[in-house]
Amino acid sequence: MSAAPPPSQFETAMPVATLSPGPRLSVIVPTYREAANVPRLFERLTQVLADLPWEMVVVDDDSSDGTYDVAYEIARRDPRLRCIRRVNRSGLAGAVIEGWLSSSADFVAVIDGDLQHDERILPQMYAALAQGQGDLAIGTRLADPTQPGGLSPSRQKLSDLGKWFFSQVAGVDVSDPMSGFFMTKREIVAELAPKLSADGFKILVDLILSRRGLRVVEVPYVFRPRTAGESKLSPLVGLDFLGLVVHHASGGVLPTRFVLFSLIGGVGLVVHLIVLSILLKGGARHDFTASQVVATIMAMGSNFVLNNEITYRNRRYRGLGKIGGFLIFAALCGVGAIANINVASVLYHQNGSWGLAGLSGALIGVVWNYAASNTFVWRTRRKG
C-alpha cells in the first residue's frame, strides 16, 4: 500500500479546524456612484444581522466616484464584505445576477445601496423563508396602507400601474412587483440565472415570471428618502418594466429589447404627429413637405435619445459620441422607411387592402430598424 501524499501548502497553512462556516445569507448590493452610502449600509447590516452568519456583496459598475475602492477598504478589515468590480459591463439586473452566482449561502437578498430600503426587516424576511413559509420574501412599500410610505406621487402612480398590469399578465397578486428589495433561496436563482435578462431594472418581475408558482411572503416597510448619491430611476423605467412583462406574456418570443424598441417607436410616432400639427398650424410659413421633414427628424431624435437611455443603456453613447450615433441611426431608419413604403405599396396593389399593406410595411420597418440598431448603432458595449 502506497503512503498517503504529504499535506498541501494550503492544508498546512489553513487547518480545517480553523475554518469558520460560510454565510447563511448573502445580501447583494448593486451599486453605481454610491461611495458615501456603502459604509453606512454595511454598518446598518452589521447591527441588524448580528445573530446570523451573513455577508454583503457589493457589485459595482466601475463607479467613477470610487465606490469599489471604498468597498475594498472595508473588505480588508472585515471579511463579511466582498466586492465585485464590473469593468465594461453595466446594468442593475446583470449586477444582481453576478452577485447571486458568486454566493454559496443558502439565501440571497437584494437591496439598493441608496439606503432607501429598510434593512431592519431583513431578519423577518429571512425567518419567513428559513421556516418554510415561502420561497420569495418581498419588501413591499404598498402592503400596509396604515404606514406612510416615502414614494413621491409620480412613483406611487407608476407602482400602482405596474401592479395592475403585472397582475393581469402574471395572475399573481403581488402588492409591489416593482420592488427592488427581496430575498429568496440561492438554489432558485442558480437554476433560473440562465433564463433571466441581464438588462433592465426590475429583476423581481423576471424572477417571478420565470418561475411560476413561487410562494410569496410580503413584508411591509417605510420607503426612505435618498440622503446621498444620485437616483438612477425615473418614470421612463416604466417602459423597461412593461417590456419585460410583455416579453414573458409572449412566451419569450418577443425579446425584451424588441418590445422596448417598438414602444419607443410608438412614442416617436406621437412626437411626429405633435410636431407636424404645430408646424402646419403656423399657416403659410410652413408647407407640408418641409413640416414633414422637420417632424421626421424630431421623431428620429426622440427615438434615438430614448433608445440610448433605456433600450441600450449598457451600450449607450455619451457626450459628443451621441452626434455620430444619431447620424448612423437616422441613416438606417431612412432605409427602413424606404422598405416600409415599398412593401406596403406592393401589397396594396396586390390585394387592395390599405390596412394590411400599411401594417405589413410598418412591421417590416420596425424589424429592420431594430436589427440594424442592434448590429450597427449600438453594436458594442460602452463603459457605464
BAMI-182063 format. One record per residue: residue in one letter; x, y, z of N, C-alpha, C, O in turn. Coordinates in pm, whole numbers, plus 50000, padded with zeros to 5 digits. Each point is the difference from the previous one (the first is absolute). Layout:
AXYZXYZXYZXYZ/...
END
This chain:
M500854988050000499155012050000500885012450000500925001350082/S498805008049825500825012049989499715009650113498905000250056/A502105007749978499845009650110499105011449959499945003649882/A499365002250214499115011349973500835012049956501105001950051/P498405006149857500765011749954500155010150112499135001050087/P501965006549912500195010150106498945010849989499475002249892/P500215004750218498995010649997500455011449909501185003349992/S497855002749940500315011249911500385012250081499785000650121/Q500795009349809500375012450067498785006850061500075005850108/F498784993349819498785006350052499544993250128499625006650096/E500424979849904499564992750118500895002750118499555000350115/T501755001849857500935002950109499755013950057500055002050122/A499695007549789499815013850045498625002450058499835008950084/M499174983549874498635002450041499364986850044499294993849921/P500945001950202499414987550049498485000849993499415010650018/V499964977949957498554999749989499335004950127498955006349994/A501664991050119499395003650127499865015150017499185004650078/T501645003149848499975014550017499015006749905499745012050013/L499704980349891499095006049904498645002750063499464991450069/S500015020449909498685003450053498944996649896500295000349881/P498494996650162498954996849904499685012049911500145011550041/G499434985549837499665010649908498715007050039499314995750092/P500375015349838498785007650034498744992249963499984992349904/R498985010050173498694994549968499225009549910499094995849929/L501285017050075499315010149922500995009149930500925005450063/S498914996449806500775009749924499085011649962498954998049939/V501465014150097499235011949965500685006649881501085005850013/I498284993349870500585005349877499635014749986498825003650009/V502195004849970499785014549989500565004949866501215002549991/P497974999049906500475005649873500225015050016499125007050051/T502024998049906500305014250025500545006949875500624993949914/Y499115019050080500665009249908500015013750064498955005950022/R502234999150008500185012950067499295000350135499165008650026/E501204982050059499434999350135501114999850105499854993550104/A501275013549871501144999650091499635004750141500504994750098/A498625015349910499635005350132499074990650076499945000650123/N499334990949804498984991950065500474986050039499444994050093/V501565000649838500444986350028500434998050146499564990350061/P501295018449998500394997950140498805000750095499944992450096/R499135016549877498845001450088499114987749992499484995350102/L500334999449776499184987949986500664988250069499334992250068/F501985006349916500704988850065499875000850151499804989950067/E500335022149988499865001950145498594996150047499844993850105/R499155009949817498634996650037499764985049992499324994450087/L501224999149811499844985449990500714993050115499514990050051/T501635015249989500734994350113499134999950125500094990850081/Q499105019349935499145000950119498784990849991499694993050096/V499635007049789498734992649991500214985049977499104992150027/L502085003949923500254985849970501044994150095500684990349966/A499445015550153501034995850095499874985450040501014993650032/D497785000949969499784986250046500014989949886499594988650019/L500875015449862499914991449883501315000349922500565010749978/P499964977649978501175000149911499625006049865499164994449929/W501425016850034499585007449881501205006249931501115000450054/E498665004549826500995007749928499295010349913498844998249962/M501855012550008499505010449909500884999649875501225001150009/V498154997349876500734999249873499685012549919498905001449947/V502055007650042499855012049919500394996749857501124995649974/V497965006549933500294997749858499945013749933498925005449975/D502245000049995500095013949956500305001049851500864992949948/D498425015949984500175002149856501105010249971499795009749928/D501394987750130501195008349972499725014850024500255008449913/S499224994850204499565013650032501145010149990501124997450043/S498565014049900501005010649986500335006750133501005007150009/D498194990750094500295006150130500794990550091500205002950118/G500254985749828500824990950078499234991850102500554996450104/T498205000549868499224991850092500694986850030500014995450114/Y500584998649784500674987050019501205001250093500264990850078/D500485020449917501135001950090499545001050145500644994650091/V498255012249930499435000950135499634986150051500284996550115/A499104995649797499604986450040501224991350027500024992450097/Y501015008649818501214992050020500675003450133500524991250069/E499465021649967500635004150126499304993750120500654995750095/I498035003949900499254993550108500284985150000500154993950106/A499925000049776500234985649988501364996150057500164988850050/R500815020049943501334997050058499924998150150500764992350058/R498305014850006499874999350145498954989950045500074994850111/D498965002349804498894991550041499614990649886499545004649896/P500664982250121499724990449892498514998549969499644993049905/R499515013550173498574999149971499615008649880498864999449955/L502055008449994499715007849879500894995149887501214998350017/R498184999449867500734996949877499585010049893498905005650005/C501994996749900499695009449893500354994049864501084994349982/I498005007049924500234996149861499965012949917498985006749994/R502134996549943500065011949915499794995749854500794992549945/R498145012349996499684996249862500565010649904499615011650004/V501314984249911500625009049905499394997649862499914988649953/N499675022449982499364999349868498724991750001499614994349898/R499765005150216498684993750012499185009150090500545006150092/S498174994749884499165008650083498584994949997499624992149914/G499595012750181498604996250007499674993150131500734991250044/L498175012850017499644994950131499734985049997500514992750085/A498715002649820499644985849997501234991349984500144989950069/G500765014049840501224992249981500854999750125500604989750032/A499475021650039500775000550124499434990650105500744993150069/V497955006849942499344991250098500294985349968500324992250090/I499575004249784500254986149960501434995950032500234989050050/E500745019749921501394996950032500204998450150500734991150044/G498615017350034500104998750145499424986950049500594993350084/W498255003049862499404987150037500954988549973500224991450085/L500355008549794500824988749959501344999550073500704989949994/S499675020950073501245000050078499794994850142500954998450076/S497804999049960499664996450138499924984950020499614992649910/S500755003150208499824986050041499014998850116499834989250056/A499535021849979499075000250113498704992849963499724997849882/D499504998750218498724993449977498955009949948499134996349922/F500975016250121499025010249962500725012349947501105003350044/V498265003449860500595012149942498955011150002498834997849966/A501605013950074499115011750002500555010549904501205000249971/V497935008549981500405011349916499505012750067498835001050037/I502055008649978499635012850061500775011049928501154998249963/D498215013250017500675011349936501065006050092499914998950123/G501095007349817501065006250079499715014250041500875006650058/D497914998349913499715014250027499345002350136499625011350032/L500244978250049499465000750137498505002750005499475002750108/Q499844996749779498565002450000499214987750046498895001350052/H501684986949930499364987950051500324998350148501115003250044/D497944991750031500174998550145500624986550032499324989749999/E501985010350028500734987650027499524992950127500334988450021/R498915018450064499564994050126499004988649981499784992350093/I499625006649788499064989049978500694987549944499344989949978/L501975010749998500714988449948499874987850091499774989049949/P500385012250185499824988250085498614993949988499854987850006/Q499135020549978498634994949983499864992649867499364989549993/M501235016049903499964993449869500744986650006499534990049947/Y501635010050119500794987750012499244989450079499974988349961/A499415015750150499274990450084498864993649922499764988050013/A499545020049906498884994649923500454989249904499344989749985/L501805012549948500494990049905500624988050071499774988649960/A501015014050145500664989150072499004990750067500264988150016/Q498585017350023498964991950063499054993749899499024993750039/G501255008049832499214993649896498685006749970499114993749942/Q500735019150095498735007049976499875004649854498905003349956/G502194996949971499955004349861501314997549930500984995850061/D499035006749808501214998749919500615013549968501185000949965/L498025009650047500445013549963499395009950098498785000650015/A502075007250051499535010350093500265013649935501135003249963/I497825004950025500105013049934499805011250103499015000150073/G501935009149930499815012050078499145009649921500445005649900/T498334996350144499065007949920499675013350064499815001050122/R500125009149793499675013650046498505002350004499555010750042/L499674979449914498575002449980499094990850080498795002450006/A501754987450056499154989950063499285004950124498944994850034/D501605015250034499405004950124499545014549981500805009250013/P497914992949956499525013649972499975009050123499805012149987/T500384982250133499965008150122501315007550023500065009050084/Q500984987349843501295006450019500305009449884499824996149884/P500625016150142500305009449892501314996449930501065000250062/G498864996649810501204996649924500745012549955499475011150010/G501744987149940500805011349955499945002149850500835007349946/L498224986449985499925001449855499435013649961499055004850062/S501535001249837499455012449945498724996549925499804988449964/P499325021350010498764997249927500234993449865499264990949962/S501775013549965500264994149868500434985550011499574991649922/R501285005450177500464986150017498874991450054499934988149970/Q499185017750112498854992450050499084996149885499534988649993/K500215020849915499154997049885500654989549911499324991149948/L502005009850036500724990249919499904986250062499814990149929/S500325009150203499904987150069498604994349990499834987949979/D499165020650036498614995349991499704994649860499364989649986/L501115017549912499784995549864500744986949974499474990949936/G501765008350114500784987849982499354988150070499994989049945/K499485013150173499324989350074498814994849922499814987949989/W499375021249958498814995749926500394992149875499454989349974/F501495016049949500384993349875500644986650030499744990249930/F501115009150172500664987650035499004989350041500134988449961/S498875015450118499004990250045499194994749883499594988450001/Q500165020049897499244995649884500774989449920499404990649948/V501915011150042500814990949920500434987850080499944988749951/A500515013650173500594989150078498974991750074500264988450031/G498575017549997499014992650079500444998250144499514991150069/V501425017349977500524999250136499725013250070500265010749945/D499214988650175499675012150075501205004150086500164995250112/V500675013549834501155005350072499815015050015499785007049902/S500304997850220499705014050026500995009649936499635011049961/D501624984850027501035009049950500964992549907501154997650037/P498394998749843500864992349909501215007949951500954994149947/M499045019150069501125008249957501035002150111500915008249987/S498934984450122500935001350111501394995349960500164990749921/G500855015750136501384995749978500604994250126501224998850012/F497924997650085500434995350132499314986750027498804999650030/F501964989449961499384986950019501064989750037501205002749994/M498344985450044500884989250042499424986849951498784998349997/T502094992649963499544986949955501084989650028501035003150059/K498734984649899500964989250019501035000349886499665002149884/R501584995750153501055000449898499794989349894500305002249883/E499194986250157499804989249903499005004049892500094995249887/I498975013550146499015004549902500655009049897499814998149879/V500965011850167500625009249904501124993349922500265003749886/A500414986450174501034992749927499394992549882500604999149893/E498204995550128499304992949893499515009549892500054996749881/L499465015050160499375009249906500975009649933499645006249900/A501564995250151500945010149949500174999849849500005010649939/P500134977649997500175000149853498785005349925500125004149884/K498724995950181498775004449933499725014950022499195005849927/L501465000250170499685013850037500705010049909501104997549951/S498255013850027500585010749918500995008050083499705004250111/A501494998049833501025008050068499775014949979500725008250057/D498284995449861499695014049975498805004150085499144991850031/G500825020850004498815005050069500215002250148501054996950056/F497915008550007500035003150141499154990550084500314997450116/K498614997549825499014992850078500194984949994499214992949938/I501855002450127500324985849993499014991650080499864988049972/L499455017850125499004992550075498894995049908499554988750014/V500025019649892498994996149902500484988049920499264990349980/D501975010549973500574989149921500054987150081499704989349949/L500685011850177500104988450088498654993250019499894987849988/I499095020150043498674994350025499424993649875499424989250006/L500735017649880499414994949877500794988249941499484992449919/S501795006350121500824988949951499774987250081500334989149955/R499125012450164499754988450087498605001550060499855004550113/R499154991549810498635001150048499804990850120500624989550011/G498515014650079499684991850116500835002850123499874993050101/L500995017149894500785003450119499065004850111499105008149976/R501114987050144499225004550114500595013150050501175000650038/V498025009949962500485013450029499565004450140498844998450038/V502105007050036499745006250130500345014849987501095003449954/E498015005350085500255014349991500225006050138499254997350094/V501795010949918500345006650126499995015049976500865005149928/P498195002250130499895014549974501105008150071500504996050106/Y499845015149835500965009150062499775014049947499315001949900/V501275007950167499885014049959501175003549909501154998450039/F498555006449843501015003449900500635013350038499305010150010/R502014990150010500695012050046500365009349884500144995549886/P500025017350141500535009249898501504998049986500674996250096/R499845006449786501454998849975500725011450071499575011549997/T501574984950068500775010250072501345003049935500595010450028/A499904980749886501295002249933499984992849867499134991749974/G501855011649940500054993749869498965006049908499445010650028/E500294982549861499075005249902499064988949954500414988549987/S498355015049989499024990149956500264996049856500305008449915/K499584978650057500184994949864498684997249933499974996449882/L498925005350190498704996249947499175012349963500235010950052/S498824987249860499075010449959498744993149952499984987849985/P498955019949990498794993749946500234992249872499224991149967/L501875012149959500294992649877500314985350028499914991749910/V500455005050215500264986250035498724991749985500064987849988/G498785019050013498754992849977499994993149865499404989349986/L501255016649913500124993649870500804987150011499664989949937/D501405010550142500814988150021499174988950064500074988549958/F499165015050143499134990650070498974994149903499784987949998/L499615020749921498994995549904500614990549898499394989949964/G501805013449988500664991549902500284986150054499844990149929/L500585009150197500304987250062498744991550015500034987949975/V498865018450066498754992550017499484995149865499544988649990/V500515019949907499554995949867500864988649947499494990949935/H501805009650092500914989249959499524986650055499954990149927/H499705009650200499534987450061498604996549951499684988249981/A499485021949999498654997449951500014993549862499094992649965/S501965010449957500114994149865500664986350003500274994149896/G499975000850224500664987150011501475000649965500604989949965/G499995022250043501415001749968500275001849852501165001349960/V497784998949956500195001749856500535013949968500905001649917/L498565008550149500425013849976501105003650099499755000350121/P501475002549833501065004250091499625012950072499305008549944/T501164992950178499685012050078500445012649927499285010049999/R501904989649939500495011849930499135003449880499805011849969/F499694978049962499135002749886498715006650046499505009249935/V499964986250178498785006050055500275014750035499205008749966/L501914994050101500355013850037500185008549875499525011449993/F501184983149908500255007449876498685003549933499835011249950/S499224979550049498705002449937499195010350077499355008749940/L500684990450194499275009750082500545014149978499255009649988/I502074991450006500615013149977499685004949859499875012049978/G500004978849928499575003849865498625006350004499715009349925/G499424985350162498675006050018500085014150055499245008849960/V501694993250134500215013450054500465009549889499575011549992/G501324983449921500485008249888498885003949905499995011049945/L499064979850035498865003249915499185011450059499565009049927/V500234990750204499265010850066500745013249985499395010349972/V501944989450049500815012149983499875005449858499865012149979/H500204979049924499885003949859498685007449975499985010649938/L498934983750109498685005949975499855013450071499405009349945/I501134991750176499905012650074500785011149930499505011149981/V501754985849980500835010049933499385004149866499965011849967/L499554978449958499385002849870498785009150018499805009349923/S499404987850179498815008150026500375014550035499375009549952/I501644991950132500425013450041500515008149880499675011749985/L501134981849932500575007149885498925003949899500035011049946/L499044979950028498955003049902499065011050048499465007549920/K500364993350211499145010650053500685013649990499385010350027/G501914989649934500705012749984499585007549875500425011449979/G498754982449939499475007049882500914998949880500674989849980/A499355020749940500714999749873501514999450016500724997449903/R499775005050215501444999950019500574985949985501214998549980/H497974991550030500484986249995499194992249897498774999450010/D501894994749894499274991049911500094985850055500804997250090/F498394993949856499904986550057501314992349990500404993350095/T500285007549791501234992349981501075004050101500634991450063/A499565021649953501005004750096499614996150142500854996050080/S497855005149953499534996250133500204985250025500384995850110/Q499364996149786500174985550013501474996450026500284991150079/V500645015849854501424997450019500415003350143500704992250065/V498885019549984500355004150137499414990350102500684996050094/A498065000349887499354990750092500704986550000500154993950106/T500295001549779500714987249990501325000450075500354990750072/I500385020349912501295001450069499785000550152500764993950075/M498225013249969499705000850143499624986350056500424996350110/A498794996149814499604986650044501204990850009500154992550097/M500735008149801501214991950004500865003850119500584991450066/G499505021649963500795004750113499474994750132500774995350084/S497915005349935499424994850124500214985150012500284994950109/N499584997949779500224985550003501454996750035500264990850078/F500675016749865501414997450029500315002550148500654991850065/V498875019449987500295003550140499424989450095500694995550091/L498065000749887499364990350090500634986249988500204993250101/N500105002549776500664987049985501405000250060500454990050057/N500225021249931501355001250055499994999150152500924994450060/E498035011150003499945000450146499274988050060500204997050118/I498964996249804499194989250056500344986549936500504991050067/T499235007749804500174987149934501454995449999500294988350022/Y500625021149952501424996549989500845007750102501115004249969/R498384997550150500715008450098501374994350037500905007550036/N499274979049956501314994550033500985001249884501164996050012/R498395009549873500905002549886499905014649956500455003549891/R498975004750190499585013349954501175009149963501104999050053/Y498595009949854500955010349960499995011150105498985002750063/R502175003649952500115011050096500685011949932500764998449905/G498965013550146500665012049951499825002149851498904998149947/L502175005849986499945002849857499774987449917499625000849883/G500604987650178499754987449930498544998349961499684992449909/K499445014850161498584999149967499715005449859499084995349934/I501715014450022499775005849867500234989649891499184998249911/G501974995050098500304989649902499004988750008499574994749897/G500055001550225499034989350017498665003549938499364991549937/F500225021050081498725004249943500045000049847499034996149936/L502085008350006500105000449854499904985949941499344997949898/I501324992450167499914986149953498584994950015499464993549910/F499925009550205498634995750028499035005849897499144992849949/A501005020150021499105006649905500154994249860499014997949930/A502244999350030500234994349867499364986349987499384996949898/L500764994850205499434986649997498485000450005499334992049935/C500125017450143498555001550004499465004649865498894996549962/G501915011349966499605004049865499874988049909499074999349919/V501854991150093499904987749922498754992350039499304994549916/G500435005350216498804993150048498735006449946499034993049969/A500985020450019498825006949947499784996649854498864998249956/I502235000749968499874996249858499444985949988499144997449916/A501364993450167499494986249999498524999750037499224992549941/N500415015650157498605001050044499115004049883498984993749974/I501405016949958499205005349890499904990049885498924997949945/N502194995950019500004990749887499164987650027499234995749915/V500934998550205499224988050035498515003350003499184992549946/A500485018850116498605003950009499405002449862498864996149974/S501895010149937499515002949865499734987249922498974998649934/V501974991950074499834987349928498774992750050499194995349920/L500655003650211498864992850056498685007049968498994993549975/Y501035019550026498765007449970499554997449857498814997949974/H502135002149933499634997849861499624985449973499324997049902/Q501124994050185499664985949983498614996550053499264992649935/N500395012850183498714996150060499065011750027498844997850037/G501625014349946499135011650016499655003550143499205009150022/S501374984150076499715002850141501055009650054501144996050023/W498495016449998500975009850048500404997350145501135002850040/G497934991650039500314997250141501064989350014500975001750073/L498844987149855500974989150004501345004449943501054996750053/A498895010749837501235004849937500775009350093501214998750016/G498075010750046500665009450091500604993150121501115003350042/L498144987150016500494992850117501234991649964500974999750077/S499004993749810501134991849957501255008649977501104996350040/G498705015249896501125009049976500605005150130501225000750015/A497905002850080500475004950130500784989150075501015002850063/L498504984849928500684988950068501384997749940500974997950073/I499115002549794501304998549934500955011250044501184997650025/G498275014549985500825011450040500554998650140501195002550023/V497974993650072500464999150139500974988550018500965001150076/V498814987649855500934988750009501365003949943501044996850058/W498955010049827501265004649940500735009750093501194998550025/N498075011450025500635010050087500604993550125501095003750044/Y498194986650013500504993250120501264992049969501005001150070/A498954991049823501154991749963501215008749966501124997050040/A498645013749886501105008849961500585007350122501215001850010/S497925002450082500485006850121500844990750085501045004050052/N498524983649961500764990150077501364997449937501004998650071/T499035000949798501214995849929500985011549976501214998150009/F498275013749961500875010949957500065011950096501075005650021/V497794998350037499985012350082500564997350138500975006350042/W498414984450030500444996850135500664986249999499624991050075/R501385007649840500564986749974500994995450107500214988050016/T500405021250056500994996250100499635006050134499365010550006/R501034982950100499745005150134500905011950027501204999849971/R498215010450086500765011950035500085001250150499074996250071/K502025009049978500225000650144498905007650070499645011049957/G499804983050155498855005650069500375011050088499135005850065/
END
